[in-house]
Amino acid sequence: MPFQITTQSFGPLPNSTKSLTEYLLEHTESGEFITVIPEFGGILRRLVLRKGKKLFALLQAPDSPQGLMADESYASALLFPFPSRIRHGIYRFDGDAYTLKLNEAKRDNALHGFVHGREFSVVDQDVTSTHAQLTLRYDYMGDTVGYPFPFTLTVTYELVQANLLPHGSHPEADKMCALRITYAVQNIGITRCPVAFGWHPYFTFTGEPVDHLSLTLPNRTPILLDENMIPDGLKPFEEASTLNLHKLELDTAFVIEPTSDPNSPEPFAETILTSLSTGVRMIVGQQTGEGKFNYLVCYTPTRRDSIAIEPLTANVDAFNNGEGLTVLEPWDTISGTMWVRLD
């Protein structure tokens, strides 16, 4: 069986004797693989996929435990119970006011939830002839300031034969692998709770500068952001188009419309990052529709070595504006799926 899961030590965190374990999900014949660190926010640290005879390292992420602790860019972070920002860290829900810890001091915001860096547990592993699959879980009892709502968050990472993706019927897909990520959240408390989810990967083609890439966005409506990066209305609708990233700076949020595909069993949208030197395309897909990934943020860091393409289930500051926000009744569950493949 070409798929397998193994583990390796990633080393101890600073000021800790406990060594982090990194899970390696790989296709032993093609050389494609992903790595996941459950004990540090359940992050996906490496993603290596093949196009033709060449392997491409597609993620920028810390390469040491010290780097994980020092990283302020949220590279590959799972963003929950809210992605992006909450103004002043203050929100009201069901008649009560709550105040979250501020972790973006320069803009006076709460940023990207609080599960990043927390310890997830491995609850399932599965290997077949078509995939390697790892499922992680984080159980939260409501003990973080400003969010007293217990939940269980599960995240499943799959290295899967690319032609098994819902939208993977392209030439040679049966000879290539892809990444699929599925999350699910259950409200395990006795009251309703507000939730939104996102993922914060930084993509590249083995370190190729952003200025050598182009970005194709689906139909979308840009969100107008104020000086504190909080929504302040919408810009005019934009049809799907391609942007040359040479000297282009992005820190932009969008409301996404589904990609037109009459053969698709469910609505979805795909964002395409293209290497202009090789012609290789990386497709970042997200489920759309009610309660799914209907928002997107694209961001080019100042170091210009990658681009963040962030599928989100809700708008920036959703705890206040309610845009895309899901309210879970006790024991209700919400879920969604994202994927990455080469073309």
N, C-alpha and C positions, 0 to 999 in steps of 0.2 A: 504494500500500500504506500503510495508516494507521499501522502500527507502524514505528518506526525507532530506531536507536542512534546517538548522537552523543557527543562528548567536549567537556569544558570544563576550564579550569584552575581548581583550587581554591585555589591559592596555595602558597607554600613553608612547610614546617614551621619552627618557631623554630630558629635556629642552623643552618639548612640552606639551600643555594642551589637544591636540587631542588624543583621545583613538583609538587604532587600533581595527578593527573588524576582528574576525576570523570566517570563514565560515566552518560549520561542515556538511559534506556529509556522511550520514550513512545508514546502513542497520539495522533497529531496531531489527530484529529477530536474526541475526547472530552476532551482536556486531561489525562488521567490519566498519571502517570509515576512512576518510581522512579529514584533515583540511588545509585551505588555507587562507593566509593573503594578500588580494589584495593590500592594501595600502603600503606594504613593498616588492616591487619587484614581487608581485604576487606569492610568494613562497608557495610551498607545505611543510607544517611544520610537519605533522604527517601522517603516513600511517600504518594502523593496519589491517591485513588480517588474516583469519582463515585457519588452516589446521586441519581437524578432529574436535576435541573438544577444541583445543588450539588456542588462539589468539597470534599473534606475532607482536610486534612493530618493524617496519622495517627501520625506518629512525632515524638518529642522527641529531638533529637540535636544535637551541637555544630554551630555554623554558621560556624566558621572553623578554620584549622589550629591556631591557638593554643588554641581550645576543645577540639580533639581531644586535644592534649597534656595539657591541664589536667584533663580529664574523669576523675573517679575513680568514676563510676557505671556504667562499662562499657556505655554506651548503644549499643544495636544490636550489641554485640560477638558474634563467634563464639567459643564457649567450647570449647576443646580443648587438650590431650587429656583434660581433665576439666572439668566445670562445677561450680559451687558450691565447696564447701570440702573441704580435706584437713586434718585436725587435726594441728597442729604441723608440717605439710608433710611428715610422715613416713609411709611405707607400706612394706609388704613384698610382694614379688612373686616367685614361684617360688624361694623360699628366701633371697632377698637383700633387704637393707634399703636404702631410698633416701630421700634428704632433698631436698625441693624448696625453692626460695626462698620465704620468707614475704612476702606482700604484703597481708596484713590484720593489721597489727600489734596493733590493739586487742583482737583475739580470738586472736592467735597461730596463724593459719591460712595455708595456701596457698590462693589464690582464683582460680577461673575459668581455669585453664590458662595458656598463654603465647603463643598465636598472635595475641591482640589487639595491634594496632599493628605487627605484622610485615608484610613486603611480599609480597603475592600477585601472581602474574602472570596476565594474561589469556590463556587458551589457546583460547577459541572464542567466536564471536559468530554469532548466527543470527536472521534476521528473516523472518517469513512473514506471511501475511494474518491469522493468529490469535495471533501472539505475537512478542515481542522477548526474546531469551535471551542471557545473558552467563555464561560459565563461567570461574572463577578456580581457580588451583592454588597450593598452598604445599608445597614440598618440604623436608622436615626430615631432617637427617643424624644426629641423636642427640647434638647438642652443647650442650644445655641441662642445667644441673646438676639431677640428680635424675630425669631422664627420658632414658635413653640408647637409646631405641627409635626408629629411623628410620621415617618414614611419609610418604605423600603424601596431602594433604587437598585435595579438589576441592569447590567450592561453585558451584551453578548458580542464578542468579536469573532468574526469568521474570516479565515483565508479560504476562499471558495473558488471552484472552477468558474471562470468568468461567464460561460454560456448559461449558467444556472441563475444569473441575476435576471430580474424581470425584464430588463432592458439590455441584455447582454448578447443579443443575436447579431453579432458583427463577425466578419471573417476572422478565422483562427481563434475565436473565443474559447473553443474547446481545448485549446493548447495553452491558454493563459489563465492566470489567477487574478482575483479581485479581492478587495476588502469589503465586508459588509458589517455594519454596526447597528444593533437593535437595542433600544433602551425601553424599559418599562418602569413605571412608578405606581406604587400602591399606597393609598392613604390608610395608615394603620392606627390613626387616632380616632377620637370620639367626636370631633368637630370637622367641619369643612376646612379645606386648606387650598391656598393659591400655589400653583406650580407652573414653571416654564423650564425648558431644557435647551441646551446648546452644546456645541463642540467647537474647539478652538485650535484647529491644526494650522501649522505653517508649512506650506507646500513649496517644493522646488524640484528641479530635475538634477539630482546629484550636485547640488551647489551652484547650478547655473544662475547668474544674476537675474533679478527681476527685469532688468532693462532688455533682456534678450527673449522675453516672453510676451504672449498676448493673452487676453482674457475675454472669453465669450460669455456674456450674461444672458439669461433667459428674459422673456417679457417681465417687466418690473416697474414699480413706482418708487423712485428714490424718496427717502424720508429726510425731511429738513431737520437738521440738528442745530441746537444753539451752541453758545461758547462753552457750555459744560457738557456737550455731547448728549443732550436730552432732547427728545423729539419736540418739534415746534411746527408741525404741519407736514404736508406732502408736496413734492415737486410734481411736474407733469409726468404722465405715463411715458415710458420708453419701451420701444419694441426691442426684441432680441438683437444684439449687436456685438461686435468685437472691438475691444480696446487694445491698442498697442501700449504696453506698459513702460516703454522707454521714457524715463523722466516723469512718468505719471505718478502722482501721490494719491492714494486712496485711503479713506477712513470713513466708509459710507455704508449706510444701512438701507435695505430695500424690502418692500413687500413684493413677494415673488408670485408670478402666475404660472400655472402648470404648462409644461411643454406639450405641444400638440402631437399626440401619438394615438391614432385610432385603434392600434393593436394592444395598447396598454390596458391591463385589468384594473388599474388604479391610477389616480393623478400623481404626477411627479414633475420635478424640474431638475435640470442638469446645468451646471456651470463648467466651462471647458477652459483649461489652462494649456496653452500650446507652446512648446519649445520652437522658436523660430529657426534655430540652427539645425535641428534634427527632424522637425515636422511631427514629432510625437505629441499626442494629445492626452491629457489626463482629464477624465470626466469625474466630477464630484456631484453625486446625485442625492436628492432628498425627496422623501414622500411629501406630498402636499395634500390639501383637503382638510376637513374639520379636525382640529386638534393636532395636526401634523406640522411639518416644517415649512411654514409659509413665509418665513423671513430669512434674510441673508445679510451678513456683514462681510465686506471685503476691506482688507487693511494691508498697506505696504509699510513695513517697518523701515526706520531710517537707515538700517544697515544694508537694505536693498538686496538681501540674499534669499528672500522667500516672500510669499504672500499668504496672508491668513484668509481662508475662505471658510466662513463660519455659518453652517446651517443652524437656525434657531426656530423654536416653536412660537416665539412671541416677540413683540417689539421691545426696543430699549425702554426702560422704565415702565414695563407692563404691570407691575404691582400697583402703579398709580393710574396709568391711563387705560388699563384693562385690554389693550389691543393684543389679541392672540392669547391672552391669559386663560389657563384652564383652572377651574375650581372643582376639586375632587371631593365628592361626598365620602363619608367613612367607608372604607373597604373598596372604593372604586379604584380603577386602574386606567392609566393612559400609556400609550406606547407609540413608537415611531422608528423608522429605519432610514439609514444613510448608506452610501456606498462610494467606493473609489475604484476606478478601473482605467487602464490605458487603452488607447485606440490609435 
